[in-house]
């Protein structure tokens, strides 16, 4: 985890656009920190909370991009057991990028 956030900080300090791969790594770190105690956040793990959908299946419900608004408003999306989160736009982008990366890769 240190390595991942370190890579992100370096990309950021460089002043250039954050590389997509770094954003995905940051999203994975955020998911691990905030979401993994209920949701499956990987490709094969099971959700620890019975009702929490694995992140890799979210794209079957709706385009991942549409989650952005819900996140920006402090995720309430049907989370009865879930604490409210507040993320910065960059963090939301990273999180969505990560969740998106779990979906089917149809682009070439
Ligand atoms: C304390 C447990 C818990 C944590 C932590 C948690 N969730 Fe959830 N989440 C749930 C549960 C339970 C559901 C299913 C709620 C339902 O269907 O009523 C859910 C559903 C969702 C859904 C689908 C909502 C829908 O309406 O389809 C999304 C997206 C989601 N969570 C994102 C996240 C993200 C992103 C994080 C971390 C920032 C997170 N969750 C952290 C318990 C949690």
Boltz pocket constraint, residues with backbone or C-beta under 6 A from the ligand:
constraints:
  - pocket:
      binder: B
      contacts: [[A, 30], [A, 31], [A, 34], [A, 35], [A, 36], [A, 37], [A, 38], [A, 39], [A, 49], [A, 51], [A, 52], [A, 53], [A, 58], [A, 61], [A, 67], [A, 77], [A, 78], [A, 79], [A, 80], [A, 81], [A, 82], [A, 83], [A, 85], [A, 95]]
      max_distance: 6.0
